[in-house]
């Protein structure tokens, strides 16, 4: 374990999706959490044919086969209460839907603050909601390419694996330091995948898509992202180009999703993909906070099922499965 390249690669899995450096407390736990798939026998790259959206389509199809009515473009504005009990939701369109149960996959801060309203829960719980930390230091870069990039020393087949740029732990720690001061780093850590190598359905023949998790990016840099976004995008592309000469000539389009963009586009407070940091005071029986750790909230009829509940995110589905089991166990209200 003395090899700096190995140390760097292991450290990446400990800090992805966090606002912590490799020497920060708690990163042993986050590393173990990333490896949960190994306990089920899964190793290496996991990729969904057709893109991640196919998971949602498969789940939707299964639910619809059981008679579930799925409505999209129907954003919820409020969770409605009748006294201390849930009685349904109101959509942004003004439509009211009555239901004895509301099961929220939205992060806990948004659920309790924006949809339910802190004034509708007891003071101690409201304080705990306000104390949930949702810091993230991860951005994502998407690049459309007109050809497969050539990484020095790698075969085309090897490009279908994870490509990590993190030469050693000190490199990662130096990349982490600037976000403490709301600044962008000049040499970020990258976790790159070229998913079209393994899945030709994602692009037209000969074309490719590259995505990179970028560690670290501040949620709100000094001066705002409108001043830094293009420059930081260039920093990332230039870094990849050091390993893949000629990359810039192959780029058709690129898009950088900052933590603020992830919050705006996907409703993840702070851009935190776990809907709450995975720290020792926000996991297990304390997730999302004490008194709301077994999927049922203190509000009768309101359940949580998203990544903000145990055991967290990483698209494992366990939080939703556990929540469904808890709802069934408590019985179906009439």
DOMIDO-535523 format. One record per residue (C-alpha): residue number from 0; x, y, z; residue in three letters. Coordinates in nm, 2 decimals. Example, Ala and Ser with C-alpha at 12.3 -4.5 7.8 and 13.67 -1.06 7.14 Angstrom:
2
+-----+--------+--------+--------+-----+
|   n |     xx |     yy |     zz | res |
+-----+--------+--------+--------+-----+
|   0 |   1.23 |  -0.45 |   0.78 | ALA |
|   1 |   1.37 |  -0.11 |   0.71 | SER |
+-----+--------+--------+--------+-----+
***
This chain:
334
+-----+--------+--------+--------+-----+
|   n |     xx |     yy |     zz | res |
+-----+--------+--------+--------+-----+
|   0 |   0.00 |   0.00 |   0.00 | UNK |
|   1 |   0.30 |   0.23 |  -0.03 | UNK |
|   2 |   0.24 |   0.30 |  -0.40 | UNK |
|   3 |   0.12 |   0.66 |  -0.43 | UNK |
|   4 |  -0.10 |   0.58 |  -0.73 | UNK |
|   5 |  -0.28 |   0.31 |  -0.53 | UNK |
|   6 |  -0.32 |   0.55 |  -0.24 | UNK |
|   7 |  -0.46 |   0.82 |  -0.47 | UNK |
|   8 |  -0.71 |   0.58 |  -0.63 | UNK |
|   9 |  -0.84 |   0.45 |  -0.29 | UNK |
|  10 |  -0.86 |   0.81 |  -0.16 | UNK |
|  11 |  -1.08 |   0.91 |  -0.46 | UNK |
|  12 |  -1.35 |   0.66 |  -0.35 | UNK |
|  13 |  -1.33 |   0.80 |   0.00 | UNK |
|  14 |  -1.40 |   1.16 |  -0.10 | UNK |
|  15 |  -1.63 |   1.14 |  -0.41 | UNK |
|  16 |  -1.95 |   1.34 |  -0.35 | UNK |
|  17 |  -1.81 |   1.50 |  -0.03 | UNK |
|  18 |  -1.66 |   1.83 |   0.07 | UNK |
|  19 |  -1.38 |   1.65 |   0.25 | UNK |
|  20 |  -1.02 |   1.58 |   0.18 | UNK |
|  21 |  -0.86 |   1.24 |   0.22 | UNK |
|  22 |  -0.72 |   1.33 |   0.56 | UNK |
|  23 |  -1.05 |   1.46 |   0.69 | UNK |
|  24 |  -1.22 |   1.26 |   0.97 | UNK |
|  25 |  -1.50 |   1.03 |   0.85 | UNK |
|  26 |  -1.35 |   0.94 |   0.51 | UNK |
|  27 |  -1.28 |   0.57 |   0.62 | UNK |
|  28 |  -1.66 |   0.54 |   0.65 | UNK |
|  29 |  -1.74 |   0.70 |   0.32 | UNK |
|  30 |  -1.48 |   0.47 |   0.15 | UNK |
|  31 |  -1.65 |   0.16 |   0.30 | UNK |
|  32 |  -1.99 |   0.29 |   0.20 | UNK |
|  33 |  -1.87 |   0.32 |  -0.16 | UNK |
|  34 |  -1.77 |  -0.05 |  -0.15 | UNK |
|  35 |  -2.11 |  -0.18 |  -0.03 | UNK |
|  36 |  -2.16 |  -0.33 |  -0.37 | UNK |
|  37 |  -1.87 |  -0.56 |  -0.32 | UNK |
|  38 |  -2.05 |  -0.73 |  -0.03 | UNK |
|  39 |  -2.31 |  -0.84 |  -0.29 | UNK |
|  40 |  -2.04 |  -0.98 |  -0.52 | UNK |
|  41 |  -2.03 |  -0.68 |  -0.76 | UNK |
|  42 |  -1.69 |  -0.57 |  -0.88 | UNK |
|  43 |  -1.56 |  -0.32 |  -1.13 | UNK |
|  44 |  -1.77 |  -0.09 |  -1.35 | UNK |
|  45 |  -2.14 |  -0.11 |  -1.33 | UNK |
|  46 |  -2.32 |   0.04 |  -1.63 | UNK |
|  47 |  -2.68 |   0.04 |  -1.74 | UNK |
|  48 |  -2.73 |  -0.03 |  -2.11 | UNK |
|  49 |  -2.90 |   0.27 |  -2.27 | UNK |
|  50 |  -2.80 |   0.51 |  -1.99 | UNK |
|  51 |  -2.91 |   0.57 |  -1.63 | UNK |
|  52 |  -3.25 |   0.67 |  -1.74 | UNK |
|  53 |  -3.33 |   0.31 |  -1.82 | UNK |
|  54 |  -3.34 |   0.23 |  -1.45 | UNK |
|  55 |  -3.62 |   0.48 |  -1.40 | UNK |
|  56 |  -3.80 |   0.34 |  -1.71 | UNK |
|  57 |  -3.77 |  -0.02 |  -1.58 | UNK |
|  58 |  -3.90 |   0.08 |  -1.24 | UNK |
|  59 |  -4.18 |   0.28 |  -1.39 | UNK |
|  60 |  -4.28 |   0.00 |  -1.62 | UNK |
|  61 |  -4.29 |  -0.25 |  -1.33 | UNK |
|  62 |  -4.51 |  -0.01 |  -1.13 | UNK |
|  63 |  -4.75 |   0.06 |  -1.41 | UNK |
|  64 |  -4.79 |  -0.31 |  -1.47 | UNK |
|  65 |  -4.92 |  -0.32 |  -1.11 | UNK |
|  66 |  -5.17 |  -0.04 |  -1.18 | UNK |
|  67 |  -4.97 |   0.25 |  -1.05 | UNK |
|  68 |  -5.05 |   0.59 |  -1.21 | UNK |
|  69 |  -4.73 |   0.79 |  -1.27 | UNK |
|  70 |  -4.76 |   1.16 |  -1.35 | UNK |
|  71 |  -4.46 |   1.37 |  -1.47 | UNK |
|  72 |  -4.44 |   1.74 |  -1.51 | UNK |
|  73 |  -4.66 |   1.76 |  -1.20 | UNK |
|  74 |  -4.43 |   1.93 |  -0.95 | UNK |
|  75 |  -4.55 |   1.92 |  -0.59 | UNK |
|  76 |  -4.58 |   2.26 |  -0.43 | UNK |
|  77 |  -4.70 |   2.17 |  -0.08 | UNK |
|  78 |  -4.77 |   1.87 |   0.14 | UNK |
|  79 |  -5.11 |   1.93 |   0.29 | UNK |
|  80 |  -5.21 |   1.86 |   0.65 | UNK |
|  81 |  -5.53 |   1.80 |   0.83 | UNK |
|  82 |  -5.43 |   1.89 |   1.19 | UNK |
|  83 |  -5.12 |   1.68 |   1.25 | UNK |
|  84 |  -5.19 |   1.42 |   0.98 | UNK |
|  85 |  -5.10 |   1.43 |   0.61 | UNK |
|  86 |  -5.40 |   1.46 |   0.37 | UNK |
|  87 |  -5.23 |   1.48 |   0.04 | UNK |
|  88 |  -5.04 |   1.73 |  -0.18 | UNK |
|  89 |  -5.10 |   2.04 |  -0.38 | UNK |
|  90 |  -4.93 |   2.07 |  -0.72 | UNK |
|  91 |  -4.78 |   2.38 |  -0.87 | UNK |
|  92 |  -5.08 |   2.39 |  -1.10 | UNK |
|  93 |  -5.31 |   2.43 |  -0.80 | UNK |
|  94 |  -5.45 |   2.08 |  -0.82 | UNK |
|  95 |  -5.50 |   1.91 |  -0.49 | UNK |
|  96 |  -5.46 |   1.54 |  -0.46 | UNK |
|  97 |  -5.60 |   1.37 |  -0.15 | UNK |
|  98 |  -5.41 |   1.08 |   0.00 | UNK |
|  99 |  -5.36 |   0.93 |   0.35 | UNK |
| 100 |  -4.99 |   0.87 |   0.28 | UNK |
| 101 |  -4.72 |   1.08 |   0.12 | UNK |
| 102 |  -4.39 |   0.91 |   0.06 | UNK |
| 103 |  -4.12 |   1.16 |  -0.03 | UNK |
| 104 |  -3.81 |   1.08 |  -0.23 | UNK |
| 105 |  -3.70 |   1.45 |  -0.21 | UNK |
| 106 |  -3.41 |   1.53 |   0.03 | UNK |
| 107 |  -3.52 |   1.58 |   0.39 | UNK |
| 108 |  -3.44 |   1.95 |   0.40 | UNK |
| 109 |  -3.66 |   2.02 |   0.10 | UNK |
| 110 |  -3.93 |   1.79 |   0.23 | UNK |
| 111 |  -3.96 |   1.95 |   0.57 | UNK |
| 112 |  -3.87 |   2.31 |   0.48 | UNK |
| 113 |  -4.02 |   2.38 |   0.14 | UNK |
| 114 |  -4.30 |   2.13 |   0.10 | UNK |
| 115 |  -4.42 |   2.07 |   0.46 | UNK |
| 116 |  -4.30 |   2.39 |   0.63 | UNK |
| 117 |  -4.10 |   2.40 |   0.95 | UNK |
| 118 |  -4.39 |   2.58 |   1.12 | UNK |
| 119 |  -4.59 |   2.26 |   1.09 | UNK |
| 120 |  -4.35 |   2.04 |   1.29 | UNK |
| 121 |  -4.24 |   2.06 |   1.65 | UNK |
| 122 |  -3.96 |   2.30 |   1.74 | UNK |
| 123 |  -3.70 |   2.03 |   1.82 | UNK |
| 124 |  -3.75 |   1.86 |   1.49 | UNK |
| 125 |  -3.74 |   2.19 |   1.30 | UNK |
| 126 |  -3.40 |   2.26 |   1.46 | UNK |
| 127 |  -3.27 |   1.92 |   1.36 | UNK |
| 128 |  -3.38 |   1.97 |   1.00 | UNK |
| 129 |  -3.20 |   2.31 |   0.99 | UNK |
| 130 |  -2.88 |   2.14 |   1.12 | UNK |
| 131 |  -2.86 |   1.88 |   0.84 | UNK |
| 132 |  -2.54 |   1.94 |   0.64 | UNK |
| 133 |  -2.56 |   1.91 |   0.26 | UNK |
| 134 |  -2.22 |   2.03 |   0.16 | UNK |
| 135 |  -2.08 |   1.89 |  -0.17 | UNK |
| 136 |  -1.76 |   1.95 |  -0.36 | UNK |
| 137 |  -1.84 |   1.75 |  -0.67 | UNK |
| 138 |  -1.92 |   1.88 |  -1.02 | UNK |
| 139 |  -1.98 |   1.67 |  -1.33 | UNK |
| 140 |  -1.85 |   1.74 |  -1.69 | UNK |
| 141 |  -2.02 |   1.59 |  -1.99 | UNK |
| 142 |  -1.84 |   1.59 |  -2.33 | UNK |
| 143 |  -1.97 |   1.48 |  -2.67 | UNK |
| 144 |  -1.69 |   1.36 |  -2.90 | UNK |
| 145 |  -1.67 |   1.29 |  -3.27 | UNK |
| 146 |  -1.42 |   1.01 |  -3.21 | UNK |
| 147 |  -1.28 |   0.79 |  -2.94 | UNK |
| 148 |  -1.01 |   0.98 |  -2.75 | UNK |
| 149 |  -0.67 |   0.82 |  -2.74 | UNK |
| 150 |  -0.53 |   0.81 |  -2.38 | UNK |
| 151 |  -0.15 |   0.76 |  -2.37 | UNK |
| 152 |  -0.06 |   0.40 |  -2.28 | UNK |
| 153 |  -0.42 |   0.27 |  -2.28 | UNK |
| 154 |  -0.59 |   0.04 |  -2.54 | UNK |
| 155 |  -0.94 |   0.12 |  -2.67 | UNK |
| 156 |  -1.08 |  -0.17 |  -2.46 | UNK |
| 157 |  -0.92 |  -0.03 |  -2.14 | UNK |
| 158 |  -1.11 |   0.30 |  -2.20 | UNK |
| 159 |  -1.42 |   0.12 |  -2.10 | UNK |
| 160 |  -1.30 |   0.12 |  -1.74 | UNK |
| 161 |  -1.28 |   0.39 |  -1.47 | UNK |
| 162 |  -1.01 |   0.64 |  -1.55 | UNK |
| 163 |  -0.89 |   0.82 |  -1.24 | UNK |
| 164 |  -0.66 |   1.12 |  -1.23 | UNK |
| 165 |  -0.53 |   1.14 |  -0.88 | UNK |
| 166 |  -0.16 |   1.07 |  -0.87 | UNK |
| 167 |  -0.13 |   1.06 |  -0.49 | UNK |
| 168 |  -0.30 |   1.17 |  -0.17 | UNK |
| 169 |  -0.12 |   1.50 |  -0.15 | UNK |
| 170 |  -0.26 |   1.59 |  -0.50 | UNK |
| 171 |  -0.61 |   1.52 |  -0.37 | UNK |
| 172 |  -0.55 |   1.72 |  -0.05 | UNK |
| 173 |  -0.42 |   2.02 |  -0.25 | UNK |
| 174 |  -0.73 |   2.00 |  -0.48 | UNK |
| 175 |  -0.95 |   2.01 |  -0.17 | UNK |
| 176 |  -0.79 |   2.31 |  -0.01 | UNK |
| 177 |  -0.94 |   2.59 |  -0.23 | UNK |
| 178 |  -1.31 |   2.50 |  -0.18 | UNK |
| 179 |  -1.26 |   2.59 |   0.19 | UNK |
| 180 |  -1.22 |   2.94 |   0.06 | UNK |
| 181 |  -1.49 |   2.92 |  -0.21 | UNK |
| 182 |  -1.23 |   2.90 |  -0.48 | UNK |
| 183 |  -1.19 |   2.66 |  -0.78 | UNK |
| 184 |  -0.88 |   2.44 |  -0.78 | UNK |
| 185 |  -0.63 |   2.45 |  -1.06 | UNK |
| 186 |  -0.56 |   2.08 |  -1.07 | UNK |
| 187 |  -0.88 |   1.88 |  -0.98 | UNK |
| 188 |  -0.93 |   1.51 |  -0.92 | UNK |
| 189 |  -1.12 |   1.34 |  -1.20 | UNK |
| 190 |  -1.31 |   1.01 |  -1.22 | UNK |
| 191 |  -1.37 |   0.96 |  -1.59 | UNK |
| 192 |  -1.59 |   0.72 |  -1.78 | UNK |
| 193 |  -1.64 |   0.68 |  -2.15 | UNK |
| 194 |  -1.96 |   0.49 |  -2.13 | UNK |
| 195 |  -2.01 |   0.46 |  -2.51 | UNK |
| 196 |  -1.71 |   0.22 |  -2.52 | UNK |
| 197 |  -1.93 |  -0.04 |  -2.36 | UNK |
| 198 |  -2.27 |   0.08 |  -2.49 | UNK |
| 199 |  -2.29 |   0.17 |  -2.85 | UNK |
| 200 |  -2.66 |   0.26 |  -2.81 | UNK |
| 201 |  -2.56 |   0.59 |  -2.65 | UNK |
| 202 |  -2.43 |   0.76 |  -2.96 | UNK |
| 203 |  -2.43 |   0.73 |  -3.34 | UNK |
| 204 |  -2.16 |   0.51 |  -3.50 | UNK |
| 205 |  -1.81 |   0.64 |  -3.43 | UNK |
| 206 |  -1.92 |   0.90 |  -3.18 | UNK |
| 207 |  -1.86 |   0.89 |  -2.81 | UNK |
| 208 |  -1.96 |   1.05 |  -2.48 | UNK |
| 209 |  -1.72 |   1.12 |  -2.19 | UNK |
| 210 |  -1.82 |   1.22 |  -1.84 | UNK |
| 211 |  -1.61 |   1.31 |  -1.55 | UNK |
| 212 |  -1.68 |   1.36 |  -1.18 | UNK |
| 213 |  -1.48 |   1.66 |  -1.08 | UNK |
| 214 |  -1.35 |   1.69 |  -0.73 | UNK |
| 215 |  -1.34 |   1.96 |  -0.61 | UNK |
| 216 |  -1.58 |   2.24 |  -0.71 | UNK |
| 217 |  -1.73 |   2.49 |  -0.46 | UNK |
| 218 |  -2.11 |   2.53 |  -0.43 | UNK |
| 219 |  -2.08 |   2.91 |  -0.45 | UNK |
| 220 |  -1.74 |   3.04 |  -0.56 | UNK |
| 221 |  -1.65 |   3.40 |  -0.48 | UNK |
| 222 |  -1.79 |   3.61 |  -0.76 | UNK |
| 223 |  -2.04 |   3.34 |  -0.87 | UNK |
| 224 |  -2.03 |   3.06 |  -1.12 | UNK |
| 225 |  -2.11 |   3.30 |  -1.40 | UNK |
| 226 |  -1.75 |   3.43 |  -1.36 | UNK |
| 227 |  -1.58 |   3.10 |  -1.32 | UNK |
| 228 |  -1.77 |   2.83 |  -1.51 | UNK |
| 229 |  -1.60 |   2.85 |  -1.85 | UNK |
| 230 |  -1.26 |   2.89 |  -1.70 | UNK |
| 231 |  -1.30 |   2.59 |  -1.47 | UNK |
| 232 |  -1.44 |   2.39 |  -1.76 | UNK |
| 233 |  -1.12 |   2.47 |  -1.95 | UNK |
| 234 |  -0.91 |   2.36 |  -1.65 | UNK |
| 235 |  -1.08 |   2.02 |  -1.65 | UNK |
| 236 |  -1.05 |   1.97 |  -2.03 | UNK |
| 237 |  -0.69 |   2.08 |  -2.03 | UNK |
| 238 |  -0.61 |   1.83 |  -1.76 | UNK |
| 239 |  -0.78 |   1.54 |  -1.95 | UNK |
| 240 |  -0.59 |   1.65 |  -2.26 | UNK |
| 241 |  -0.26 |   1.60 |  -2.08 | UNK |
| 242 |  -0.35 |   1.23 |  -2.08 | UNK |
| 243 |  -0.54 |   1.23 |  -2.40 | UNK |
| 244 |  -0.36 |   1.45 |  -2.65 | UNK |
| 245 |  -0.58 |   1.59 |  -2.92 | UNK |
| 246 |  -0.90 |   1.57 |  -2.71 | UNK |
| 247 |  -0.99 |   1.93 |  -2.78 | UNK |
| 248 |  -1.01 |   1.87 |  -3.15 | UNK |
| 249 |  -1.26 |   1.59 |  -3.10 | UNK |
| 250 |  -1.51 |   1.79 |  -2.88 | UNK |
| 251 |  -1.85 |   1.86 |  -3.03 | UNK |
| 252 |  -2.01 |   2.00 |  -2.71 | UNK |
| 253 |  -1.94 |   2.01 |  -2.34 | UNK |
| 254 |  -2.14 |   2.09 |  -2.02 | UNK |
| 255 |  -2.03 |   2.14 |  -1.67 | UNK |
| 256 |  -2.28 |   2.07 |  -1.39 | UNK |
| 257 |  -2.17 |   2.25 |  -1.08 | UNK |
| 258 |  -2.31 |   2.17 |  -0.73 | UNK |
| 259 |  -2.54 |   2.47 |  -0.77 | UNK |
| 260 |  -2.66 |   2.33 |  -1.11 | UNK |
| 261 |  -2.73 |   1.99 |  -0.95 | UNK |
| 262 |  -2.94 |   2.16 |  -0.68 | UNK |
| 263 |  -3.13 |   2.37 |  -0.94 | UNK |
| 264 |  -3.18 |   2.09 |  -1.20 | UNK |
| 265 |  -3.23 |   1.79 |  -0.98 | UNK |
| 266 |  -3.36 |   1.93 |  -0.65 | UNK |
| 267 |  -3.06 |   1.81 |  -0.44 | UNK |
| 268 |  -3.00 |   2.07 |  -0.17 | UNK |
| 269 |  -2.64 |   2.18 |  -0.19 | UNK |
| 270 |  -2.58 |   1.95 |  -0.49 | UNK |
| 271 |  -2.53 |   1.67 |  -0.23 | UNK |
| 272 |  -2.62 |   1.35 |  -0.41 | UNK |
| 273 |  -2.67 |   1.16 |  -0.08 | UNK |
| 274 |  -2.94 |   1.42 |   0.02 | UNK |
| 275 |  -2.73 |   1.48 |   0.33 | UNK |
| 276 |  -2.36 |   1.43 |   0.40 | UNK |
| 277 |  -2.26 |   1.07 |   0.49 | UNK |
| 278 |  -2.09 |   1.16 |   0.82 | UNK |
| 279 |  -2.09 |   0.97 |   1.14 | UNK |
| 280 |  -2.34 |   1.20 |   1.30 | UNK |
| 281 |  -2.57 |   1.17 |   0.99 | UNK |
| 282 |  -2.58 |   0.79 |   0.93 | UNK |
| 283 |  -2.74 |   0.48 |   1.07 | UNK |
| 284 |  -2.99 |   0.56 |   1.35 | UNK |
| 285 |  -2.91 |   0.93 |   1.31 | UNK |
| 286 |  -3.01 |   0.95 |   0.94 | UNK |
| 287 |  -3.15 |   1.19 |   0.85 | UNK |
| 288 |  -3.17 |   1.30 |   1.21 | UNK |
| 289 |  -3.26 |   1.15 |   1.55 | UNK |
| 290 |  -3.63 |   1.09 |   1.58 | UNK |
| 291 |  -3.68 |   1.04 |   1.20 | UNK |
| 292 |  -3.45 |   0.75 |   1.13 | UNK |
| 293 |  -3.69 |   0.47 |   1.03 | UNK |
| 294 |  -3.85 |   0.62 |   0.73 | UNK |
| 295 |  -4.16 |   0.74 |   0.91 | UNK |
| 296 |  -4.15 |   1.11 |   1.02 | UNK |
| 297 |  -4.32 |   1.26 |   1.32 | UNK |
| 298 |  -4.60 |   1.37 |   1.09 | UNK |
| 299 |  -4.86 |   1.10 |   1.07 | UNK |
| 300 |  -4.88 |   0.97 |   0.71 | UNK |
| 301 |  -4.55 |   1.12 |   0.59 | UNK |
| 302 |  -4.27 |   0.88 |   0.50 | UNK |
| 303 |  -3.92 |   0.94 |   0.36 | UNK |
| 304 |  -3.77 |   0.70 |   0.11 | UNK |
| 305 |  -3.48 |   0.88 |  -0.06 | UNK |
| 306 |  -3.10 |   0.89 |  -0.03 | UNK |
| 307 |  -3.14 |   1.11 |   0.28 | UNK |
| 308 |  -3.25 |   0.80 |   0.47 | UNK |
| 309 |  -3.05 |   0.50 |   0.57 | UNK |
| 310 |  -2.83 |   0.37 |   0.41 | UNK |
| 311 |  -2.78 |   0.67 |   0.17 | UNK |
| 312 |  -2.74 |   0.70 |  -0.20 | UNK |
| 313 |  -2.52 |   0.56 |  -0.48 | UNK |
| 314 |  -2.83 |   0.43 |  -0.66 | UNK |
| 315 |  -2.85 |   0.11 |  -0.46 | UNK |
| 316 |  -3.23 |   0.12 |  -0.41 | UNK |
| 317 |  -3.20 |   0.00 |  -0.05 | UNK |
| 318 |  -3.35 |   0.32 |   0.11 | UNK |
| 319 |  -3.66 |   0.29 |  -0.11 | UNK |
| 320 |  -3.69 |  -0.08 |  -0.05 | UNK |
| 321 |  -3.66 |  -0.04 |   0.33 | UNK |
| 322 |  -3.92 |   0.25 |   0.33 | UNK |
| 323 |  -4.17 |   0.04 |   0.13 | UNK |
| 324 |  -4.13 |  -0.25 |   0.38 | UNK |
| 325 |  -4.19 |   0.00 |   0.67 | UNK |
| 326 |  -4.50 |   0.14 |   0.51 | UNK |
| 327 |  -4.64 |  -0.22 |   0.45 | UNK |
| 328 |  -4.55 |  -0.32 |   0.80 | UNK |
| 329 |  -4.75 |  -0.03 |   0.95 | UNK |
| 330 |  -5.05 |  -0.12 |   0.74 | UNK |
| 331 |  -5.24 |   0.06 |   0.47 | UNK |
| 332 |  -5.46 |   0.34 |   0.61 | UNK |
| 333 |  -5.81 |   0.39 |   0.48 | UNK |
+-----+--------+--------+--------+-----+
***
